[in-house]
Amino acid sequence: MNIQEIDFSKTLTDDQVYETIMTNYSDLSKDWISHQWNWMNNVYISFNDHYKYMIIISLVEKTLQFYDQMNIQYSYEEYYSKSYLQIEKFSITELCEKLDLPKETVRRKVLELEKKGVITRNKKKIIIDRKAFTYVKPDNQIKFSAKYIYLVSQALNKDKVYSKKVDQKSIENIIKKKFSLSWRWFYRMQIPLIIGYHKFMKDLTTFHIWGTICMNQVLNVSKQLDRGGDKSSLDYFATNNVLIGNLGTDVGISAMSISDMTNIPRATIIRKCQYLLKEDLIKINAKKQYVLSSMNFRKILPYQTEIFRYKAKFIRKILNLLVIS
C-alpha cells in the first residue's frame, strides 16, 4: 500500500493507547500480569539466570535495530532459518549501560554463555549460534502478546478511538509477517521495562518473585470481583486500591508454591522475600503466606506509569501496522 493511501485519521497515538489502558485497567490487568509473568518465567528457565537471557536478547535487539535501519525485514520463518546471527562492534561497556550491570558481572556471564556454546566472540564481533534460538524463539510469547493486544484493541473500539476490528489471529499473523520489525519493538518495550524493575528491586530474581505474588493476588481479586457480579471497568487507581485492600489478601502464596511456579530455589525465594518485607512491598498474612503490602501501590506507581508508556508505544505500533498493511 502506498503511503498516499493511508488514512492517518484511523491510526492511533501513544496517548490514546495509554489512556485506554489506564481507564480500563481492571479489564486488562490480569492478562497483562500473566503476559509479563510468563515472559519472566521463560527468561529465567532458559539459563536458570535472568541476566544471561537479557544479554542474549540485548544482542539480538542490536541486530534487529540494524535490519530496521537498513530497511531489511524478515518474517518469523525467514529470521529463524538463519544458522547464526552476527553482531558487529560488540562491547561489554554497551551491555553494562543497557542492562545497568557491573562490568565484572557482564564479563562473567558472557564467558559462561561462551562455554555453553551459545555465543562466540571474535575480537569486536560476536556470533550468536543457532542453538541460542531455542532459548529465545518466541512462539508462545507471540500468542500471549497477541492476546493482550487484542484485548486492548477491544477497549479502544469501545472507547471509539480505534475503528478497525481485529482478532487475535490477525495480530499473530502481522507480528510473524513483520517479525524483525515487530520484535524489535517488543524488545524496546521489554528491556527498559524489566531493567526499570531491576533498578527498583535491586535484581531481577526479586522482581520475578514479587511479580508471582502480585499475579496470585490479582487472580484472587478477579475471582472475588466476578463472584460479586460487578462488571464495570475500574481505572488504574481504583483497581490498585481494591488490590491492596482486604479483597484477596486472605489467600496469599507460600515460598514453596512460588518455587514450584518459577523453578527458583525455595531458599532464594525466602531470602529475597526478606528484602521485599523490609521494603514494605509485601507482607505475611495470618496463614504465613505472602501478599501485597498497602505501601506497594505508592512505591511502584512511578515505575508503572513509565512502564505503561513503553507498553502503549508497542501496542500502538502493532495496531497501526494492521491499519496500514
Secondary structure as the mmCIF struct_conf table of DSSP 4:
data_model
#
loop_
_struct_conf.conf_type_id
_struct_conf.id
_struct_conf.beg_label_comp_id
_struct_conf.beg_label_asym_id
_struct_conf.beg_label_seq_id
_struct_conf.end_label_comp_id
_struct_conf.end_label_asym_id
_struct_conf.end_label_seq_id
HELX_RH_3T_P HELX_RH_3T_P1 ILE A 3 GLU A 5
HELX_RH_3T_P HELX_RH_3T_P2 PHE A 8 LYS A 10
BEND BEND1 THR A 11 THR A 11
HELX_RH_AL_P HELX_RH_AL_P1 ASP A 14 THR A 23
TURN_TY1_P TURN_TY1_P1 ASN A 24 ASN A 24
HELX_RH_AL_P HELX_RH_AL_P2 TYR A 25 PHE A 47
TURN_TY1_P TURN_TY1_P2 ASN A 48 ASN A 48
HELX_RH_AL_P HELX_RH_AL_P3 HIS A 50 GLN A 69
TURN_TY1_P TURN_TY1_P3 MET A 70 ASN A 71
HELX_RH_AL_P HELX_RH_AL_P4 TYR A 76 TYR A 79
TURN_TY1_P TURN_TY1_P4 TYR A 80 SER A 81
BEND BEND2 SER A 83 SER A 83
STRN STRN1 TYR A 84 ILE A 87
BEND BEND3 GLU A 88 LYS A 89
HELX_RH_AL_P HELX_RH_AL_P5 ILE A 92 LEU A 99
TURN_TY1_P TURN_TY1_P5 ASP A 100 ASP A 100
HELX_RH_AL_P HELX_RH_AL_P6 LYS A 103 LYS A 115
TURN_TY1_P TURN_TY1_P6 LYS A 116 GLY A 117
BEND BEND4 VAL A 118 VAL A 118
STRN STRN2 ILE A 119 ASN A 122
TURN_TY1_P TURN_TY1_P7 LYS A 123 LYS A 124
STRN STRN3 LYS A 125 ASP A 129
HELX_RH_3T_P HELX_RH_3T_P3 ARG A 130 ALA A 132
HELX_RH_AL_P HELX_RH_AL_P7 PHE A 133 VAL A 136
HELX_RH_AL_P HELX_RH_AL_P8 ASP A 139 LYS A 158
TURN_TY1_P TURN_TY1_P8 ASP A 159 LYS A 160
BEND BEND5 VAL A 161 VAL A 161
HELX_RH_AL_P HELX_RH_AL_P9 GLN A 168 LYS A 177
TURN_TY1_P TURN_TY1_P9 LYS A 178 LYS A 178
HELX_RH_AL_P HELX_RH_AL_P10 PHE A 179 MET A 201
BEND BEND6 LYS A 202 ASP A 203
HELX_RH_AL_P HELX_RH_AL_P11 LEU A 204 GLY A 228
TURN_TY1_P TURN_TY1_P10 GLY A 229 GLY A 229
BEND BEND7 SER A 232 SER A 232
HELX_RH_AL_P HELX_RH_AL_P12 TYR A 236 LEU A 243
TURN_TY1_P TURN_TY1_P11 ILE A 244 ILE A 244
BEND BEND8 GLY A 245 ASN A 246
TURN_TY1_P TURN_TY1_P12 LEU A 247 ASP A 250
BEND BEND9 VAL A 251 VAL A 251
STRN STRN4 ILE A 253 ILE A 253
HELX_RH_AL_P HELX_RH_AL_P13 ALA A 255 THR A 262
HELX_RH_AL_P HELX_RH_AL_P14 ARG A 266 LYS A 278
TURN_TY1_P TURN_TY1_P13 GLU A 279 ASP A 280
BEND BEND10 LEU A 281 LEU A 281
STRN STRN5 ILE A 282 ILE A 284
TURN_TY1_P TURN_TY1_P14 ALA A 286 LYS A 287
BEND BEND11 LYS A 288 LYS A 288
STRN STRN6 TYR A 290 LEU A 292
TURN_TY1_P TURN_TY1_P15 SER A 294 MET A 295
HELX_RH_AL_P HELX_RH_AL_P15 ASN A 296 ILE A 324
#
